[in-house]
Amino acid sequence: MSAPAESLKHTPLYSLHEELGARLVPFAGYALPVQYRGGIKHEHLATRARAGLFDVSHMGQVVVRGAPAALERLVPSDIAGLALGQQRYTLFTSAQGGVLDDLMVTRFADRLHLVVNAAFKDIDLAHLRAGLPDCEVEPLEDQALLALQGPAAARVLAALAPEAAALAFMKGSATTLDGVPVLVHRCGYTGEDGFEIAMRAEHAERVARRLLANPEVEPCGLGARDSLRLEAGLCLSGADLDANTSPVEAALAWTIARRHRAAPGAAEFPGAARILGELVDGPLRRRVGLRVQGRVPVRAGAELCDADGQACGVVTSGGFGPSLDAPIAMGYVRTALATPGTRLTVAIRNTEHVVEVQALPFVPHRYLAR
């Protein structure tokens, strides 16, 4: 590890990761598995074909108690209109109309349950407390979170918690799994059907071992999680999203509530003027998929150039797509160049390579269709 091991936090599954032969790396202040013995490609393809189990306990879980509509002071989405047990992907926006972080919100009878990104969870917590002084904001410290993803995920979970496996997409419910109280959501960040399972830290290893006992489940690390989300065309907060990049530029305009579109002057979420203005006038740049000709991956930060050799954008995520057996990337380009089929160039190791704009996602989503 590049960071001193003693300075890194451990998730409740740290010992299990070591037992399973994980290669542990520093990520967001934690020692986390980047891969296991089979390697990233094996884990990636196992998730696409069967099911992968990811430890995402480093993510932040927060409970907000108060009027659900209060959260709409900080996000552009309809939170008050959520049904009980319904989950929604949304964004903390900045005063400049950019994205501070993306998050998941679920409404329950007495609270909102939020899951935020690990790298920003302390910042997000302060942001929530400052923006919602009339609400109770409680971080759930002693928690674990597992993501069971892939076409076999529902079948695997049904053997242990049938009612959880019957959840609709983007729905959450409290239940028990092998006798352990858990909160299950049918969601994930791989483009596959799947579930995120929250529980007290003390129960995490028992639940993980129970799931891994099924031969269809493969332990998976950060490497496969990143390549899966890239193939699915999903944003990485802090890379594809930042405080200067608007939801409209990021192709996330669908997160904006319909009532804001109908009455833009009444919207009060941060950055509303810029964001709603871009819905009407269009943004100056857009997030696109990029297919790289050849076999050399392109990495974040690489400059994109147009047919005249002029800088026209930047790569924000890049790597190898195992499902496609090809290098892929995402980035931002001037709106006029965002049409699929547009050919651009990028310098990789001082050699110019051709990339072609492609519609996202690279691999079709296979979320539950009901």
C-alpha positions in Angstrom: 0.0 0.0 0.0 1.2 3.5 -0.8 -0.3 4.8 2.5 0.9 3.6 5.9 -1.2 0.5 6.8 -1.7 1.7 10.3 -3.3 5.0 9.1 -6.0 3.2 7.1 -9.5 2.3 8.5 -10.8 -1.3 8.2 -14.3 -2.4 7.2 -15.9 -5.2 9.3 -14.8 -7.6 6.5 -11.1 -6.9 6.6 -10.1 -10.2 8.1 -12.3 -12.1 5.6 -10.6 -10.2 2.7 -7.2 -11.3 4.0 -8.5 -14.9 4.4 -9.7 -14.9 0.8 -6.4 -13.7 -0.6 -7.4 -10.1 -1.5 -4.9 -7.6 -2.6 -5.7 -4.6 -0.3 -5.1 -1.0 -1.4 -5.8 2.4 0.1 -9.1 3.9 -1.0 -11.0 6.8 0.6 -9.0 6.3 3.8 -9.7 2.5 4.0 -7.8 -0.6 3.2 -10.0 -2.3 0.6 -9.7 -5.2 -1.8 -8.9 -4.2 -5.3 -9.0 -7.9 -6.4 -8.9 -11.5 -5.2 -6.9 -14.4 -6.4 -8.9 -14.8 -9.7 -8.2 -11.2 -10.8 -10.3 -8.3 -12.0 -11.3 -9.7 -15.3 -12.5 -13.0 -13.7 -14.5 -11.1 -11.1 -16.0 -8.7 -13.7 -17.2 -11.5 -16.0 -18.5 -13.6 -13.0 -20.7 -10.7 -12.0 -22.0 -10.3 -15.5 -22.7 -14.1 -15.8 -23.7 -15.0 -12.2 -23.2 -12.9 -9.1 -20.5 -10.8 -7.4 -20.3 -9.8 -3.8 -18.7 -6.4 -3.0 -17.8 -4.9 0.3 -19.0 -1.3 0.2 -19.0 -0.7 3.9 -16.7 2.3 3.4 -19.7 4.2 2.0 -21.5 6.7 4.2 -24.9 5.9 5.6 -26.9 8.7 7.1 -30.4 9.0 8.5 -32.4 12.3 8.2 -35.5 12.8 10.3 -37.8 15.6 9.5 -40.0 16.6 6.6 -38.9 14.8 3.5 -39.3 18.0 1.5 -36.6 19.6 3.5 -33.9 17.6 1.6 -35.1 19.3 -1.6 -33.2 22.4 -0.4 -30.1 20.6 -1.3 -31.0 18.3 -4.3 -32.9 18.9 -7.5 -35.1 15.7 -7.2 -38.6 15.1 -5.9 -38.1 13.7 -2.4 -41.5 14.6 -0.9 -43.2 12.6 -3.6 -41.3 9.3 -2.8 -43.6 6.5 -1.7 -42.7 4.6 1.4 -39.8 2.2 0.7 -39.0 4.0 -2.6 -35.4 4.9 -3.4 -34.1 7.6 -5.7 -30.7 8.5 -7.1 -30.0 12.2 -6.7 -27.3 14.9 -6.4 -26.0 17.5 -4.0 -25.6 20.5 -6.2 -23.3 23.4 -5.6 -24.2 27.1 -5.7 -22.4 27.2 -9.1 -24.7 24.5 -10.5 -22.1 21.7 -10.2 -22.3 18.4 -8.4 -20.8 18.1 -4.9 -21.7 14.4 -4.7 -24.2 11.8 -5.9 -26.3 9.8 -3.4 -29.1 7.4 -2.9 -32.2 8.4 -0.8 -34.9 6.0 0.5 -38.1 7.2 2.2 -39.3 5.3 5.2 -42.2 6.2 7.6 -40.0 8.0 10.1 -36.8 8.9 8.2 -34.9 9.2 5.0 -32.0 6.8 4.6 -29.1 8.2 2.6 -26.0 6.5 1.1 -23.2 8.8 0.1 -19.8 8.3 -1.3 -16.9 7.4 1.0 -14.5 10.1 -0.1 -17.1 12.8 0.6 -19.1 11.5 3.5 -17.7 13.9 6.1 -18.2 16.8 3.8 -21.7 15.6 2.9 -22.6 15.3 6.6 -21.5 18.9 7.3 -23.4 20.0 4.2 -26.6 18.2 5.4 -26.3 19.7 8.9 -25.8 23.2 7.6 -28.6 23.0 5.0 -31.1 21.2 7.2 -30.9 22.9 10.6 -34.5 21.9 11.4 -33.8 18.2 10.8 -32.1 15.5 12.8 -29.0 14.3 10.8 -27.5 11.1 12.2 -24.5 9.2 10.6 -24.8 5.5 11.0 -21.3 4.7 12.2 -21.4 1.0 13.2 -22.8 -0.3 9.9 -21.7 -2.5 7.1 -22.9 -2.5 3.5 -22.7 -5.3 0.9 -23.6 -5.2 -2.7 -24.7 -8.5 -4.3 -24.8 -7.9 -8.1 -25.5 -10.0 -11.2 -28.2 -12.0 -12.9 -28.1 -14.7 -10.2 -28.4 -12.2 -7.3 -32.1 -12.6 -6.9 -31.9 -16.3 -6.9 -29.1 -16.3 -4.4 -31.0 -13.9 -2.0 -34.3 -15.8 -2.4 -32.8 -18.8 -0.7 -32.1 -16.7 2.4 -34.7 -13.9 2.4 -37.5 -14.6 -0.2 -39.3 -11.3 0.6 -36.2 -9.3 -0.1 -35.6 -11.0 -3.4 -39.2 -10.1 -4.4 -38.5 -6.3 -4.0 -39.1 -4.1 -7.1 -36.3 -2.2 -8.6 -35.3 0.9 -6.5 -37.3 -0.3 -3.5 -36.1 -0.9 0.0 -37.3 -2.9 3.0 -36.2 -4.1 6.4 -36.1 -7.9 6.8 -33.9 -10.6 8.1 -31.2 -12.6 6.3 -30.1 -15.9 8.0 -31.6 -14.5 11.2 -29.7 -11.1 10.9 -31.8 -7.9 10.8 -30.9 -6.1 7.5 -32.1 -3.3 5.3 -32.2 -4.4 1.6 -32.5 -2.3 -1.5 -32.9 -3.6 -5.0 -30.2 -1.4 -6.7 -26.5 -1.3 -7.4 -23.9 0.4 -9.5 -22.8 -2.3 -12.0 -25.7 -2.1 -14.6 -26.8 -5.5 -13.4 -29.8 -6.5 -11.3 -28.8 -6.7 -7.7 -29.1 -5.7 -4.1 -27.4 -3.6 -1.5 -27.6 -5.0 2.0 -27.0 -2.9 5.1 -26.6 -4.3 8.6 -24.8 -3.7 11.9 -21.0 -4.2 11.6 -21.0 -7.2 14.0 -23.1 -9.2 11.6 -21.3 -8.5 8.4 -18.9 -11.4 8.2 -21.7 -13.9 9.0 -23.9 -12.5 6.2 -21.0 -12.3 3.7 -19.9 -15.9 4.4 -23.5 -17.1 4.0 -23.7 -15.4 0.6 -20.3 -16.6 -0.5 -21.2 -20.2 0.4 -23.4 -20.2 -2.7 -21.3 -21.4 -5.7 -22.8 -18.7 -7.9 -21.3 -15.9 -5.8 -17.8 -14.6 -6.4 -16.0 -12.2 -4.0 -15.2 -9.0 -6.0 -13.0 -6.0 -5.4 -12.8 -2.3 -6.4 -11.2 -3.2 -9.7 -14.2 -5.1 -11.0 -16.6 -2.6 -9.4 -15.0 0.2 -11.4 -14.9 -1.6 -14.8 -18.5 -2.7 -14.3 -19.7 0.8 -13.6 -17.7 2.2 -16.5 -19.2 -0.3 -19.0 -22.6 0.7 -17.6 -21.9 4.4 -18.3 -22.3 5.3 -14.6 -20.5 8.4 -13.1 -17.7 8.3 -10.6 -18.1 11.1 -8.1 -15.0 13.3 -8.0 -14.0 12.2 -11.5 -17.0 12.3 -13.9 -18.8 14.6 -11.5 -17.4 17.6 -9.6 -18.5 21.0 -8.3 -18.1 22.7 -11.7 -19.9 20.0 -13.8 -23.7 20.4 -14.0 -26.2 17.6 -14.0 -27.2 18.6 -17.6 -23.6 18.3 -18.8 -23.3 15.0 -17.1 -26.4 13.6 -18.8 -28.1 13.4 -15.5 -30.9 15.9 -16.3 -33.4 13.1 -15.5 -32.7 13.6 -11.8 -34.3 17.0 -11.9 -38.0 17.1 -10.7 -40.6 17.8 -13.3 -42.1 20.7 -11.3 -38.8 22.5 -11.5 -38.9 22.2 -15.2 -42.5 23.5 -15.3 -41.8 26.5 -12.9 -38.0 27.1 -13.0 -38.4 30.5 -11.2 -39.7 28.7 -8.1 -36.8 26.2 -7.8 -34.6 26.8 -4.7 -32.0 24.0 -4.8 -28.4 25.3 -5.2 -27.4 26.2 -8.7 -30.9 26.1 -10.0 -30.5 29.1 -12.3 -27.6 27.6 -14.2 -29.0 24.0 -14.3 -32.5 24.9 -15.4 -31.1 27.4 -17.9 -29.0 24.6 -19.5 -32.2 22.5 -19.9 -33.5 25.2 -22.1 -30.4 26.5 -23.9 -28.3 23.4 -23.8 -24.9 23.0 -22.1 -21.5 24.0 -23.6 -20.2 20.4 -23.2 -21.6 16.9 -22.6 -20.5 13.6 -21.1 -20.0 11.0 -23.8 -18.8 7.4 -24.2 -15.5 6.9 -26.0 -14.3 3.8 -27.9 -10.6 3.6 -28.3 -9.2 2.1 -31.5 -6.6 -0.5 -30.7 -5.9 -2.1 -27.4 -4.3 0.7 -25.3 -6.5 2.0 -22.5 -6.9 5.8 -22.1 -6.8 7.2 -18.6 -8.5 10.0 -16.8 -7.0 13.4 -17.5 -6.1 12.8 -21.1 -6.8 15.7 -23.4 -9.2 15.1 -26.4 -8.6 16.9 -29.7 -10.9 17.5 -32.7 -10.1 16.9 -36.4 -8.1 20.1 -36.5 -6.0 19.1 -33.6 -7.6 21.6 -31.2 -8.3 20.7 -27.6 -12.0 19.9 -27.3 -12.5 18.0 -24.1 -11.0 15.7 -21.5 -11.3 12.0 -20.4 -12.7 11.6 -16.9 -12.9 7.8 -16.6 -11.0 5.2 -18.6 -9.9 1.6 -18.6 -10.5 -1.8 -20.2 -14.0 -3.2 -20.6 -13.7 -7.0 -20.1 -17.3 -7.6 -21.4 -16.3 -5.8 -24.7 -12.6 -7.0 -24.7 -11.7 -3.5 -25.6 -10.6 -0.2 -24.0 -13.3 2.3 -23.2 -13.6 5.7 -21.6 -16.0 8.5 -20.7 -15.3 12.2 -20.9 -16.6 15.7 -21.7 -16.5 17.2 -25.2 -18.0 20.4 -26.7 -21.7 19.8 -27.4 -21.2 20.0 -31.2 -18.8 17.0 -31.0 -21.0 14.9 -28.8 -22.8 13.0 -31.6 -22.1 9.2 -31.7 -19.7 8.4 -34.5 -17.6 11.6 -34.1 -13.9 10.8 -34.3 -11.5 12.5 -32.0 -7.9 11.9 -31.0 -6.1 11.4 -27.7 -2.4 11.2 -26.9 -1.5 8.0 -25.0 2.2 7.6 -24.0 3.1 10.3 -26.5 1.4 8.5 -29.4 -1.8 9.8 -31.0 -4.8 7.4 -30.9 -8.2 7.7 -32.5 -11.3 7.5 -30.3 -14.9 7.5 -31.4 -17.8 9.0 -29.5 -20.3 6.3 -28.5 -23.7 6.4 -26.9 -23.9 5.3 -23.3 -24.1 2.7 -21.8 -21.4 0.5 -23.4 -23.2 -2.6 -22.1 -27.0 -2.5 -21.8 -28.4 -2.2 -18.3 -30.2 -5.3 -17.0 -32.0 -3.9 -14.0 -35.3 -5.5 -13.0 -37.9 -4.4 -15.5 -40.8 -4.0 -13.0 
